Amino acid sequence: MHYLVGDNMHVQSISRKDLNSIQSRKNMDKELQVILSLFKGKRKLLHYYLAGFIDGEGSFSVAIIKHPMQKFGWMINPCFQVYQHQKHREILEVCKYVFGTGSIYRKSGIHPVLNFSIDSRRNIIEKVIPFFDSIPLITKQETYKKFREIVMMMEKKEHLTKEGFKKIVCIAYTMNQQGKGRKHPMEYILSNMS
């Protein structure tokens, strides 16, 4: 079934799926406004609340991905993420609102989990780092410091030198369970630099 929307001059057909998507977006905007209204006039409290939430449900990661077009045959990809069950998407919308950037998408696999992600180095430098520099984390503070160090090294173009690249890889492999679950062991990356 299709519905017609628009004025007399511009009529457009939309499907029921599109209509449901529009309605879902309106509901999400209402839920976001409800959460934001709890912190009306108390933006700093909203930031503390969000930092605490991220301390439990967020992650700072640095992927090292084989990429033949990169200088040493590997790409370094820093990423800030927050995970949440799809029925609580509104908290990820709060993240997107507060940081003023990022994407929300469904995590791959069968679990109904959504992911809020900022992987643009520019946005990490301009939005993520100032936020967590002003509101320190508790459980993820050490990981954040390493993440920040890597991003700032990349900003200074240190990843384009062999010594800088190796240092970044070594730091990345001390984050998040010391590199467990990574596709390639650190030694493999360091011995397979082009």
Contact map, one row per residue, 1 for C-alpha under 8 A:
11100000000000110000000000000000000000000000000000000000000000000000000000000000000000000000000000000000000000000000000000000000000000000000000000000000000000000000000000000000000000000000000000
11110000000011110000000000000000000000000000000000000000000000000000000000000000000000000000000000000000000000000000000000000000000000000000000000000000000000000000000000000000000000000000000000
11111000000011110000000000000000000000000000000000000000000000000000000000000000000000000000000000000000000000000000000000000000000000000000000000000000000000000000000000000000000000000000000000
01111100001111000000000000000000000000000000000000000000000000000000000000000000000000000000000000000000000000000000000000000000000000000000000000000000000000000000000000000000000000000000000000
00111110001111000000000000000000000000000000000000000000000000000000000000000000000000000000000000000000000000000000000000000000000000000000000000000000000000000000000000000000000000000000000000
00011111111100000000000000000000000000000000000000000000000000000000000000000000000000000000000000000000000000000000000000000000000000000000000000000000000000000000000000000000000000000000000000
00001111111000000000000000000000000000000000000000000000000000000000000000000000000000000000000000000000000000000000000000000000000000000000000000000000000000000000000000000000000000000000000000
00000111111000000000000000000000000000000000000000000000000000000000000000000000000000000000000000000000000000000000000000000000000000000000000000000000000000000000000000000000000000000000000000
00000111111000000000000000000000000000000000000000000000000000000000000000000000000000000000000000000000000000000000000000000000000000000000000000000000000000000000000000000000000000000000000000
00000111111100000000000000000000000000000000000000000000000000000000000000000000000000000000000000000000000000000000000000000000000000000000000000000000000000000000000000000000000000000000000000
00011111111110000000000000000000000000000000000000000000000000000000000000000000000000000000000000000000000000000000000000000000000000000000000000000000000000000000000000000000000000000000000000
00011100011111000000000000000000000000000000000000000000000000000000000000000000000000000000000000000000000000000000000000000000000000000000000000000000000000000000000000000000000000000000000000
01111000001111100000000000000000000000000000000000000000000000000000000000000000000000000000000000000000000000000000000000000000000000000000000000000000000000000000000000000000000000000000000000
01111000000111110110000000000000000000000000000000000000000000000000000000000000000000000000000000000000000000000000000000000000000000000000000000000000000000000000000000000000000000000000000000
11100000000011111110000000000000000000000000000000000000000000000000000000000000000000000000000000000000000000000000000000000000000000000000000000000000000000000000000000000000000000000000000000
11100000000001111111000000000000000000000000000000000000000000000000000000000000000000000000000000000000000000000000000000000000000000000000000000000000000000000000000000000000000000000000000000
00000000000000111111100000000000000000000000000000000000000000000000000000000000000000000000000000000000000000000000000000000000000000000000000000000000000000000000000000000000000000000000000000
00000000000001111111110000000000000000000000000000000000000000000000000000000000000000000000000000000000000000000000000000000000000000000000000000000000000000000000000000000000000000000000000000
00000000000001111111111000000000000000000000000000000000000000000000000000000000000000000000000000000000000000000000000000000000000000000000000000000000000000000000000000000000000000000000000000
00000000000000011111111100000000000000000000000000000000000000000000000000000000000000000000000000000000000000000000000000000000000000000000000000000000000000000000000000000000000000000000000000
00000000000000001111111110000000000000000000000000000000000000000000000000000000000000000000000000000000000000000000000000000000000000000000000000000000000000000000000000000000000000000000000000
00000000000000000111111111000000000000000000000000000000000000000000000000000000000000000000000000000000000000000000000000000000000000000000000000000000000000000000000000000000000000000000000000
00000000000000000011111111100000000000000000000000000000000000000000000000000000000000000000000000000000000000000000000000000000000000000000000000000000000000000000000000000000000000000000000000
00000000000000000001111111110000000000000000000000000000000000000000000000000000000000000000000000000000000000000000000000000000000000000000000000000000000000000000000000000000000000000000000000
00000000000000000000111111111000000000000000000000000000000000000000000000000000000000000000000000000000000000000000000000000000000000000000000000000000000000000000000000000000000000000000000000
00000000000000000000011111111100000000000000000000000000000000000000000000000000000000000000000000000000000000000000000000000000000000000000000000000000000000000000000000000000000000000000000000
00000000000000000000001111111110000000000000000000000000000000000000000000000000000000000000000000000000000000000000000000000000000000000000000000000000000000000000000000000000000000000000000000
00000000000000000000000111111111000000000000000000000000000000000000000000000000000000001100000000000000000000000000000000000000000000000000000000000000000000000000000000000000000000000000000000
00000000000000000000000011111111100000000000000000000000000000000000000000000000000000000000000000000000000000000000000000000000000000000000000000000000000000000000000000000000000000000000000000
00000000000000000000000001111111110000000000000000000000000000000000000000000000000000000000000000000000000000000000000000000000000000000000000000000000000000000000000000000000000000000000000000
00000000000000000000000000111111111000000000000000000000000000000000000000000000000000000100000000000000000000000000000000000000000000000000000000000000000000000000000000000000000000000000000000
00000000000000000000000000011111111100000000000000000000000000000000000000000000000000000110110000000000000000000000000000000000000000000000000000000000000000000000000000000000000000000000000000
00000000000000000000000000001111111110000000000000000000000000000000000000000000000000000000000000000000000000000000000000000000000000000000000000000000000000000000000000000000000000000000000000
00000000000000000000000000000111111111000000000000000000000000000000000000000000000000000000000000000000000000000000000000000000000000000000000000000000000000000000000000000000000000000000000000
00000000000000000000000000000011111111100000000000000000000000000000000000000000000000000000010000000000000000000000000000000000000000000000000000000000000000000000000000000000000000000000000000
00000000000000000000000000000001111111110000010000000000000000000000000000000000000000000000010000000000000000000000000000000000000000000000000000000000000000000000000000000000000000000000000000
00000000000000000000000000000000111111110000000000000000000000000000000000000000000000000000000000000000000000000000000000000000000000000000000000000000000000000000000000000000000000000000000000
00000000000000000000000000000000011111110000000000000000000000000000000000000000000000000000000000000000000000000000000000000000000000000000000000000000000000000000000000000000000000000000000000
00000000000000000000000000000000001111111110110000000000000000000000000000000000000000000000000000000000000000000000000000000000000000000000000000000000000000000000000000000000000000000000000000
00000000000000000000000000000000000111111110000000000000000000000000000000000000000000000000000000000000000000000000000000000000000000000000000000000000000000000000000000000000000000000000000000
00000000000000000000000000000000000000111110000000000000000000000000000000000000000000000000000000000000000000000000000000000000000000000000000000000000000000000000000000000000000000000000000000
00000000000000000000000000000000000000111111110000000000000000000000000000000000000000000000000000000000000000000000000000000000000000000000000000000000000000000000000000000000000000000000000000
00000000000000000000000000000000000000111111111000000000000000000000000000000000000000000000000000000000000000000000000000000000000000000000000000000000000000000000000000000000000000000000000000
00000000000000000000000000000000000000000111111100000000000000000000000000000000000000000000000000000000000000000000000000000000000000000000000000000000000000000000000000000000000000000000000000
00000000000000000000000000000000000000100111111110000000000000000000000000000000000000000000000000000000000000000000000000000000000000000000000000000000000000000000000000000000000000000000000000
00000000000000000000000000000000000100100111111111000000000000000000000000000000000000000000000000000000000000000000000000000000000000000000000000000000000000000000000000000000000000000000000000
00000000000000000000000000000000000000000011111111100000000000000000000000000000000000000000000001000000000000000000000000000000000000100000000000000000000000000000000000000000000000000000000000
00000000000000000000000000000000000000000001111111110000000000000000000000000000000000000000000000000000000000000000000000000000000000100000000000000000000000000000000000000000000000000000000000
00000000000000000000000000000000000000000000111111111000000000000000000000000000000000000000000000000000000000000000000000000000000000000000000000000000000000000000000000000000000000000000000000
00000000000000000000000000000000000000000000011111111100000000000000000000000000000000000000001000000000000000000000000000000000000000000000000000000000000000000000000000000000000000000000000000
00000000000000000000000000000000000000000000001111111110000000000000000000000000000000000000000000000000000000000000000000000000000100111000000000000000000000000000000000000000000000000000000000
00000000000000000000000000000000000000000000000111111111000000000000000000000000000000000000000000000000000000000000000000000000000000001000000000000000000000000000000000000000000000000000000000
00000000000000000000000000000000000000000000000011111111110000000000000000000000000000000000000000000000000000000000000000000000000000000000000000000000000000000000000000000000000000000000000000
00000000000000000000000000000000000000000000000001111111111000000000000000000000010000000000000000000000000000000000000000000000000000000000000000000000000000000000000000000000000000000000000000
00000000000000000000000000000000000000000000000000111111110000000000000000000000000000000000000000000000000000000000000000000000000000001111000000000000000000000000000000000000000000000000000000
00000000000000000000000000000000000000000000000000011111110000000000000000000000000000000000000000000000000000000000000000000000000000000010000000000000000000000000000000000000000000000000000000
00000000000000000000000000000000000000000000000000001111111000000000000000000000011100000000000000000000000000000000000000000000000000000000000000000000000000000000000000000000000000000000000000
00000000000000000000000000000000000000000000000000001111111100000000000000000001111000000000000000000000000000000000000000000000000000000000000000000000000000000000000000000000000000000000000000
00000000000000000000000000000000000000000000000000000100111110000000000000000001110000000000000000000000000000000000000000000000000000000001000000000000000000000000000000000000000000000000000000
00000000000000000000000000000000000000000000000000000000011111000000000000000111100000000000000000000000000000000000000000000000000000000000001100100000000000000000000000000000000000000000000000
00000000000000000000000000000000000000000000000000000000001111100000000000000111000000000000000000000000000000000000000000000000000000000000000000100000000000000000000000010011000000000000000000
00000000000000000000000000000000000000000000000000000000000111110000000000011110000000000000000000000000000000000000000000000000000000000000000000100000000000000000000000010000000000000000000000
00000000000000000000000000000000000000000000000000000000000011111000000000111110000000000000000000000000000000000000000000000000000000000000000000000000000000000000000000010000000000000000000000
00000000000000000000000000000000000000000000000000000000000001111100000001111000000000000000000000000000000000000000000000000000000000000000000000000000000000000000000010000000000000000000000000
00000000000000000000000000000000000000000000000000000000000000111110000001111000000000000000000000000000000000000000000000000000000000000000000000000000000000000000000000000000000000000000000000
00000000000000000000000000000000000000000000000000000000000000011111000011100000000000000000000000000000000000000000000000000000000000000000000000000000000000000000000000000000000000000000000000
00000000000000000000000000000000000000000000000000000000000000001111110011100000000000000000000000000000000000000000000000000000000000000000000000000000000000000000000000000000000000000000000000
00000000000000000000000000000000000000000000000000000000000000000111111111000000000000000000000000000000000000000000000000000000000000000000000000000000000000000000000000000000000000000000000000
00000000000000000000000000000000000000000000000000000000000000000011111010000000000000000000000000000000000000000000000000000000000000000000000000000000000000000000000000000000000000000000000000
00000000000000000000000000000000000000000000000000000000000000000011111111100000000000000000000000000000000000000000000000000000000000000000000000000000000000000000000000000000000000000000000000
00000000000000000000000000000000000000000000000000000000000000000001111111000000000000000000000000000000000000000000000000000000000000000000000000000000000000010000000000000000000000000000000001
00000000000000000000000000000000000000000000000000000000000000000001011111000000000000000000000000000000000000000000000000000000000000000000000000000000000000000100000000000000000000000000000011
00000000000000000000000000000000000000000000000000000000000000000111111111100000000000000000000000000000000000000000000000000000000000000000000000000000000000000000000000000000000000000000000111
00000000000000000000000000000000000000000000000000000000000000011111011111110000000000000000000000000000000000000000000000000000000000000000000000000000000000000000000000000000000000000000100010
00000000000000000000000000000000000000000000000000000000000000111110010011111000000000000000000000000000000000000000000000000000000000000000000000000000000000000000000000000000000000000000000000
00000000000000000000000000000000000000000000000000000000000001111000000001111100000000000000000000000000000000000000000000000000000000000000000000000000000000000000000000000000000000000000000000
00000000000000000000000000000000000000000000000000000000000001111000000000111110000000000000000000000000000000000000001000000000000000000000000000000000000000000000000000000000000000000000000000
00000000000000000000000000000000000000000000000000000000000111100000000000011111000000000000000000000000000000000000001010000000000000000000000000100010000000000000000000000000000000000000000000
00000000000000000000000000000000000000000000000000000000000111100000000000001111100000000000000000000000000000000000111100010000000000000000000000000000000000000000000000000000000000000000000000
00000000000000000000000000000000000000000000000000000000011110000000000000000111110000000000000000000000000000000000111000010001000000000000000000000000000000000000000000000000000000000000000000
00000000000000000000000000000000000000000000000000000000011100000000000000000011111000000000000000000000000000000011110000000000000000000000000000000000000000000000000000000000000000000000000000
00000000000000000000000000000000000000000000000000000100111000000000000000000001111100000001000000000000000000000011100000000000000000000000000000000000000000000000000000000000000000000000000000
00000000000000000000000000000000000000000000000000000000110000000000000000000000111110000001000000000000000000001111000000000000000000000000000000000000000000000000000000000000000000000000000000
00000000000000000000000000000000000000000000000000000000100000000000000000000000011111011011000000000000000000001110000000000000000000000000000000000000000000000000000000000000000000000000000000
00000000000000000000000000000000000000000000000000000000000000000000000000000000001111111000000000000000000000011100000000000000000000000000000000000000000000000000000000000000000000000000000000
00000000000000000000000000000000000000000000000000000000000000000000000000000000000111111000000000000000010000011100000000000000000000000000000000000000000000000000000000000000000000000000000000
00000000000000000000000000000000000000000000000000000000000000000000000000000000000011111000000000000000000000000000000000000000000000000000000000000000000000000000000000000000000000000000000000
00000000000000000000000000000000000000000000000000000000000000000000000000000000000111111111000000000000000000000000000000000000000000000000000000000000000000000000000000000000000000000000000000
00000000000000000000000000010000000000000000000000000000000000000000000000000000000111111111100000000000000000000100000000000000000000000000000000000000000000000000000000000000000000000000000000
00000000000000000000000000010011000000000000000000000000000000000000000000000000000000011111110000000000000000000000000000000000000000000000000000000000000000000000000000000000000000000000000000
00000000000000000000000000000001000000000000000000000000000000000000000000000000000100011111111000000000000000000000000000000000000000000000000000000000000000000000000000000000000000000000000000
00000000000000000000000000000000000000000000000000000000000000000000000000000000011100011111111100000001000000000011000000000000000000000000000000000000000000000000000000000000000000000000000000
00000000000000000000000000000001000000000000000000000000000000000000000000000000000000001111111110000001000000000000000000000000000000000000000000000000000000000000000000000000000000000000000000
00000000000000000000000000000001001100000000000000000000000000000000000000000000000000000111111111000000000000000000000000000000000000000000000000000000000000000000000000000000000000000000000000
00000000000000000000000000000000000000000000000001000000000000000000000000000000000000000011111111100000000000000001000000000000000000000000000000000000000000000000000000000000000000000000000000
00000000000000000000000000000000000000000000000000000000000000000000000000000000000000000001111111111110000000000001000000000000000000000000000000000000000000000000000000000000000000000000000000
00000000000000000000000000000000000000000000000000000000000000000000000000000000000000000000111111111000000000000000000000000000000000000000000000000000000000000000000000000000000000000000000000
00000000000000000000000000000000000000000000001000000000000000000000000000000000000000000000011111110000000000000000000000000000000000000000000000000000000000000000000000000000000000000000000000
00000000000000000000000000000000000000000000000000000000000000000000000000000000000000000000001111111100000000000000000000000011000000000000000000000000000000000000000000000000000000000000000000
00000000000000000000000000000000000000000000000000000000000000000000000000000000000000000000000111111100000000000000000000000010000000000000000000000000000000000000000000000000000000000000000000
00000000000000000000000000000000000000000000000000000000000000000000000000000000000000000000000110111110000000000000010000100000000000000000000000000000000000000000000000000000000000000000000000
00000000000000000000000000000000000000000000000000000000000000000000000000000000000000000000000100111111000000000001111000000000000000000000000000000000000000000000000000000000000000000000000000
00000000000000000000000000000000000000000000000000000000000000000000000000000000000000000000000100001111100000000011110000000000000000000000000000000000000000000000000000000000000000000000000000
00000000000000000000000000000000000000000000000000000000000000000000000000000000000000000001100000000111110000000111100000000000000000000000000000000000000000000000000000000000000000000000000000
00000000000000000000000000000000000000000000000000000000000000000000000000000000000000000000000000000011111000000111000000000000000000000000000000000000000000000000000000000000000000000000000000
00000000000000000000000000000000000000000000000000000000000000000000000000000000000001000000000000000001111100011110000000000000000000000000000000000000000000000000000000000000000000000000000000
00000000000000000000000000000000000000000000000000000000000000000000000000000000000000000000000000000000111110111110000000000000000000000000000000000000000000000000000000000000000000000000000000
00000000000000000000000000000000000000000000000000000000000000000000000000000000000000000000000000000000011111100000000000000000000000000000000000000000000000000000000000000000000000000000000000
00000000000000000000000000000000000000000000000000000000000000000000000000000000000000000000000000000000001111100000000000000000000000000000000000000000000000000000000000000000000000000000000000
00000000000000000000000000000000000000000000000000000000000000000000000000000000000000000000000000000000000111110000000000000000000000000000000000000000000000000000000000000000000000000000000000
00000000000000000000000000000000000000000000000000000000000000000000000000000000000000000000000000000000001111111000000000000000000000000000000000000000000000000000000000000000000000000000000000
00000000000000000000000000000000000000000000000000000000000000000000000000000000000011000000000000000000011001111100000000000000000000000000000000000000000000000000000000000000000000000000000000
00000000000000000000000000000000000000000000000000000000000000000000000000000000001111000000000000000000011000111110000000000000000000000000000000000000000000000000000000000000000000000000000000
00000000000000000000000000000000000000000000000000000000000000000000000000000000001111001000000000000001111000011111000000000000000000000000000000000000000000000000000000000000000000000000000000
00000000000000000000000000000000000000000000000000000000000000000000000000000000111100000001000000000011111000001111100000000000000000000000000000000000000000000000000000000000000000000000000000
00000000000000000000000000000000000000000000000000000000000000000000000000000000111000000001001100000111100000000111110000000000000000000000000000000000000000000000000000000000000000000000000000
00000000000000000000000000000000000000000000000000000000000000000000000000000011110000000000000000000111000000000011111000000000000000000000000000000000000000000000000000000000000000000000000000
00000000000000000000000000000000000000000000000000000000000000000000000000000011100000000000000000001110000000000001111100110000000000000000000000000000000000000000000000000000000000000000000000
00000000000000000000000000000000000000000000000000000000000000000000000000001111000000000000000000000100000000000000111110110000000000000000000000000000000000000000000000000000000000000000000000
00000000000000000000000000000000000000000000000000000000000000000000000000000010000000000000000000000000000000000000011111110000000000000000000000000000000000000000000000000000000000000000000000
00000000000000000000000000000000000000000000000000000000000000000000000000000100000000000000000000000000000000000000001111111000000000000000000000000010000000000000000000000000000000000000000000
00000000000000000000000000000000000000000000000000000000000000000000000000000000000000000000000000000000000000000000000111111100000000000000000000000000000000000000000000000000000000000000000000
00000000000000000000000000000000000000000000000000000000000000000000000000000000000000000000000000001000000000000000011111111111000000000000000000000000000000000000000000000000000000000000000000
00000000000000000000000000000000000000000000000000000000000000000000000000000011000000000000000000000000000000000000011111111111100000000000000000000000000000000000000000000000000000000000000000
00000000000000000000000000000000000000000000000000000000000000000000000000000000000000000000000000000000000000000000000011111111110000000000000000000011000000000000000000000000000000000000000000
00000000000000000000000000000000000000000000000000000000000000000000000000000000000000000000000000000000000000000000000001111111110000000000000000000000000000000000000000000000000000000000000000
00000000000000000000000000000000000000000000000000000000000000000000000000000000000000000000000000110000000000000000000000111111111000000000000000000000000000000000000000000000000000000000000000
00000000000000000000000000000000000000000000000000000000000000000000000000000001000000000000000000100000000000000000000000111111111100000000000000000000000000000000000000000000000000000000000000
00000000000000000000000000000000000000000000000000000000000000000000000000000000000000000000000000000000000000000000000000011111111110000000000000010000000000000000000000000000000000000000000000
00000000000000000000000000000000000000000000000000000000000000000000000000000000000000000000000000000000000000000000000000001111111111000000000000000000000000000000000000000000000000000000000000
00000000000000000000000000000000000000000000000000000000000000000000000000000000000000000000000000000000000000000000000000000011111111100000000000000000000000000000000000000000000000000000000000
00000000000000000000000000000000000000000000000000100000000000000000000000000000000000000000000000000000000000000000000000000001111111111000000000000000000000000000000000000000000000000000000000
00000000000000000000000000000000000000000000000000000000000000000000000000000000000000000000000000000000000000000000000000000000111111110000000000000000000000000000000000000000000000000000000000
00000000000000000000000000000000000000000000000000000000000000000000000000000000000000000000000000000000000000000000000000000000011111110000000000000000000000000000000000000000000000000000000000
00000000000000000000000000000000000000000000001100100000000000000000000000000000000000000000000000000000000000000000000000000000001111111000000000000000000000000000000000000000000000000000000000
00000000000000000000000000000000000000000000000000100000000000000000000000000000000000000000000000000000000000000000000000000000000111111100100000000000000000000000000000000000000000000000000000
00000000000000000000000000000000000000000000000000110010000000000000000000000000000000000000000000000000000000000000000000000000000100111111100000000000000000000000000000000000000000000000000000
00000000000000000000000000000000000000000000000000000010000000000000000000000000000000000000000000000000000000000000000000000000000000011111100000000000000000000000000000000000000000000000000000
00000000000000000000000000000000000000000000000000000011000000000000000000000000000000000000000000000000000000000000000000000000000000001111110000000000000000000000000000000000000000000000000000
00000000000000000000000000000000000000000000000000000010001000000000000000000000000000000000000000000000000000000000000000000000000000001111111100000000000000000000000000000000000000000000000000
00000000000000000000000000000000000000000000000000000000000000000000000000000000000000000000000000000000000000000000000000000000000000011111111110000000000000000000000000000000000000000000000000
00000000000000000000000000000000000000000000000000000000000000000000000000000000000000000000000000000000000000000000000000000000000000000011111111000000000000000000000000000000000000000000000000
00000000000000000000000000000000000000000000000000000000000100000000000000000000000000000000000000000000000000000000000000000000000000000001111111100000000000000000000000000011000000000000000000
00000000000000000000000000000000000000000000000000000000000100000000000000000000000000000000000000000000000000000000000000000000000000000001111111110000000000000000000000000000000000000000000000
00000000000000000000000000000000000000000000000000000000000000000000000000000000000000000000000000000000000000000000000000000000000000000000111111111000000000000000000000000000000000000000000000
00000000000000000000000000000000000000000000000000000000000000000000000000000000000000000000000000000000000000000000000000000000000000000000011111111100000000000000000000110010000000000000000000
00000000000000000000000000000000000000000000000000000000000111000000000000000100000000000000000000000000000000000000000000000000000000000000001111111110000000000000000000010000000000000000000000
00000000000000000000000000000000000000000000000000000000000000000000000000000000000000000000000000000000000000000000000000000000100000000000000111111111000000000000000000000000000000000000000000
00000000000000000000000000000000000000000000000000000000000000000000000000000000000000000000000000000000000000000000000000000000000000000000000011111111100000000000000000000000000000000000000000
00000000000000000000000000000000000000000000000000000000000000000000000000000000000000000000000000000000000000000000000000000000000000000000000001111111110000000000000100110000000000000000000000
00000000000000000000000000000000000000000000000000000000000000000000000000000100000000000000000000000000000000000000000010001000000000000000000000111111111000000000000000000000000000000000000000
00000000000000000000000000000000000000000000000000000000000000000000000000000000000000000000000000000000000000000000000000001000000000000000000000011111111100000000000000000000000000000000000000
00000000000000000000000000000000000000000000000000000000000000000000000000000000000000000000000000000000000000000000000000000000000000000000000000001111111111100001000100000000000000000000000000
00000000000000000000000000000000000000000000000000000000000000000000000000000000000000000000000000000000000000000000000000000000000000000000000000000111111111100000000000000000000000000000000000
00000000000000000000000000000000000000000000000000000000000000000000000000000000000000000000000000000000000000000000000000000000000000000000000000000011111111000000000000000000000000000000000000
00000000000000000000000000000000000000000000000000000000000000000000000000000000000000000000000000000000000000000000000000000000000000000000000000000001111111000000000000000000000000000000000000
00000000000000000000000000000000000000000000000000000000000000000000000000000000000000000000000000000000000000000000000000000000000000000000000000000000111111111000000000000000000000000000000000
00000000000000000000000000000000000000000000000000000000000000000000000000000000000000000000000000000000000000000000000000000000000000000000000000000000111111111011100000000000000000000000000000
00000000000000000000000000000000000000000000000000000000000000000000000000000000000000000000000000000000000000000000000000000000000000000000000000000000110011111111100100000000000000000000000000
00000000000000000000000000000000000000000000000000000000000000000000001000000000000000000000000000000000000000000000000000000000000000000000000000000000000011111101100000000000000000000000000000
00000000000000000000000000000000000000000000000000000000000000000000000000000000000000000000000000000000000000000000000000000000000000000000000000000000000011111111100000000000000000000000000000
00000000000000000000000000000000000000000000000000000000000000000000000100000000000000000000000000000000000000000000000000000000000000000000000000000000000000111111110000000000000000000000000000
00000000000000000000000000000000000000000000000000000000000000000000000000000000000000000000000000000000000000000000000000000000000000000000000000000000000001101111111000000000000000000000000000
00000000000000000000000000000000000000000000000000000000000000000000000000000000000000000000000000000000000000000000000000000000000000000000000000000000100001111111111100000000000000000000000000
00000000000000000000000000000000000000000000000000000000000000000000000000000000000000000000000000000000000000000000000000000000000000000000000000000000000001111111111110000000000000000000000000
00000000000000000000000000000000000000000000000000000000000000000000000000000000000000000000000000000000000000000000000000000000000000000000000000000000000000000111111111000000000000000000010000
00000000000000000000000000000000000000000000000000000000000000000000000000000000000000000000000000000000000000000000000000000000000000000000000000000000000000000011111111100000000000000000000000
00000000000000000000000000000000000000000000000000000000000000000000000000000000000000000000000000000000000000000000000000000000000000000000000000000100100000100001111111110000000000000000000000
00000000000000000000000000000000000000000000000000000000000000010000000000000000000000000000000000000000000000000000000000000000000000000000000000000000000000000000111111111000000000000100010000
00000000000000000000000000000000000000000000000000000000000000000000000000000000000000000000000000000000000000000000000000000000000000000000000000000000000000000000011111111100000000000100000000
00000000000000000000000000000000000000000000000000000000000000000000000000000000000000000000000000000000000000000000000000000000000000000000000001000100000000000000001111111110000000000000000000
00000000000000000000000000000000000000000000000000000000000011100000000000000000000000000000000000000000000000000000000000000000000000000000000001100100000000000000000111111110001000000000000000
00000000000000000000000000000000000000000000000000000000000000000000000000000000000000000000000000000000000000000000000000000000000000000000000000000000000000000000000011111111011000000100000000
00000000000000000000000000000000000000000000000000000000000000000000000000000000000000000000000000000000000000000000000000000000000000000000000000000000000000000000000001111111111000000000000000
00000000000000000000000000000000000000000000000000000000000010000000000000000000000000000000000000000000000000000000000000000000000000000000001001000000000000000000000000111111111000000000000000
00000000000000000000000000000000000000000000000000000000000010000000000000000000000000000000000000000000000000000000000000000000000000000000001000000000000000000000000000001111111100000000000000
00000000000000000000000000000000000000000000000000000000000000000000000000000000000000000000000000000000000000000000000000000000000000000000000000000000000000000000000000000111111100000000000000
00000000000000000000000000000000000000000000000000000000000000000000000000000000000000000000000000000000000000000000000000000000000000000000000000000000000000000000000000001111111100000000000000
00000000000000000000000000000000000000000000000000000000000000000000000000000000000000000000000000000000000000000000000000000000000000000000000000000000000000000000000000011111111111001100000000
00000000000000000000000000000000000000000000000000000000000000000000000000000000000000000000000000000000000000000000000000000000000000000000000000000000000000000000000000000001111111000000000000
00000000000000000000000000000000000000000000000000000000000000000000000000000000000000000000000000000000000000000000000000000000000000000000000000000000000000000000000000000000001111100000000000
00000000000000000000000000000000000000000000000000000000000000000000000000000000000000000000000000000000000000000000000000000000000000000000000000000000000000000000000000000000001111111000000000
00000000000000000000000000000000000000000000000000000000000000000000000000000000000000000000000000000000000000000000000000000000000000000000000000000000000000000000000000000000000011111000000000
00000000000000000000000000000000000000000000000000000000000000000000000000000000000000000000000000000000000000000000000000000000000000000000000000000000000000000000000000000000000001111101100000
00000000000000000000000000000000000000000000000000000000000000000000000000000000000000000000000000000000000000000000000000000000000000000000000000000000000000000000000000000000001001111111100000
00000000000000000000000000000000000000000000000000000000000000000000000000000000000000000000000000000000000000000000000000000000000000000000000000000000000000000000000011001000001000011111110000
00000000000000000000000000000000000000000000000000000000000000000000000000000000000000000000000000000000000000000000000000000000000000000000000000000000000000000000000000000000000000001111111000
00000000000000000000000000000000000000000000000000000000000000000000000000000000000000000000000000000000000000000000000000000000000000000000000000000000000000000000000000000000000000011111111100
00000000000000000000000000000000000000000000000000000000000000000000000001000000000000000000000000000000000000000000000000000000000000000000000000000000000000000000000000000000000000011111111110
00000000000000000000000000000000000000000000000000000000000000000000000000000000000000000000000000000000000000000000000000000000000000000000000000000000000000000000010010000000000000000111111110
00000000000000000000000000000000000000000000000000000000000000000000000000000000000000000000000000000000000000000000000000000000000000000000000000000000000000000000000000000000000000000011111110
00000000000000000000000000000000000000000000000000000000000000000000000010000000000000000000000000000000000000000000000000000000000000000000000000000000000000000000000000000000000000000001111111
00000000000000000000000000000000000000000000000000000000000000000000000111000000000000000000000000000000000000000000000000000000000000000000000000000000000000000000000000000000000000000000111111
00000000000000000000000000000000000000000000000000000000000000000000001110000000000000000000000000000000000000000000000000000000000000000000000000000000000000000000000000000000000000000000000111
